[in-house]
Amino acid sequence: MTADNLKLALAVLILAGGIYGFYYLETQSDLVRVLTVLAGVAVAGGVALLSAPGQAAWEFAKGTRIELRKVVWPSSKETLQVTMMVFVIVVLIALFLWIVDWSLLKIVTALTGPRS
């Protein structure tokens, strides 16, 4: 096993230890139990970041934040207009499907006779 694999395995074990601590400390308050899990997650994340895959994931997250800053978000007016267009289209499609369903019901009823 490489050093990176050992680091990732250690991170998984630390995370499992945090989860185990949550159940082991069942007599303690919920705050202590949740803090145990959060500590396990934080330490496991720190250990995982020391590996090459962890560093690659960190660089990816940083690049994602940079790209997110470049996004041009719509104004509230544009958002409202698009939302209304989606609402109208959904209603129109629902009406169309209702008419098709009703028509098929009438056709099948005419072919097979009335229900008893």
Secondary structure, DSSP 8 states (H G I E B T S, - for coil): --HHHHHHHHHHHHHHHHHHHHHHTTTS-HHHHHHHHHHHHHHHHHHHHTSHHHHHHHHHHHHHHHHHHT-----HHHHHHHHHHHHHHHHHHHHHHHHHHHHHHHHHHHHH----
